[in-house]
Amino acid sequence: MDSIWKETEKRSKKIEACHHCGLVHSKGELCPDEPCSKCGKSSQGCTSRQCKYVCTQCEKTGHPEKECPLNCQDCKKLGGHPKEESCPERCSKHDQSLPCQVCPCEDCGEPTGECKCVCEDCGETDCVCDQSESEIVIHSPTEVDLFLFKKNREYNVDAIIKTMKNFGITIEDLEEGWTED
């Protein structure tokens, strides 16, 4: 970026050239090449207070197509859906955003709004949010308690290996005893 030194009676002042057009603007002057904060376009006649962009979907001024009120509120499809087409992000039976709070859960049969299969925090069915830390408790050389939680995979592997060594169990012993149910 080019710099310009402005000489005044009292001192010299460094003035930065505009990074949009390369020129120097007066204080408060808007650069015509600066993109509009709303539509992101330049040379649309926008000002810092008002977007002049004309949306091609609704033909109204002041917003780009991605922010058009005609867009589907659920899946964000530009222009929305034709009347004969339903949104894939809505329940066709109850006209609600998915997941529908009325339809039964495919796993437990409870209404989705009351279902505990999906974690409220992360939205996953295989949630680890409320899991504790895994723990190995050695009572004696012949008694060990393992408390394993899925989220602690690395610790779990270490705890299993320590327990196997403590009891003299090898990988081969596990493979021999393995049966699929």
Secondary structure, DSSP 8 states (H G I E B T S, - for coil): --EEEEE-SS-EEEEE--TTTSS---TT---TTS--TTT--SSS---SS----B-TTT--BS--GGG-TTS-TTT--TT---TT---TTEETTTTEESS-SSSB-TTT-SBTTT-SSS-TTT--SS--TT----EEEEEETTEEEEE--GGGHHHHHHHHHHHHHHHT--HHHHHHH----
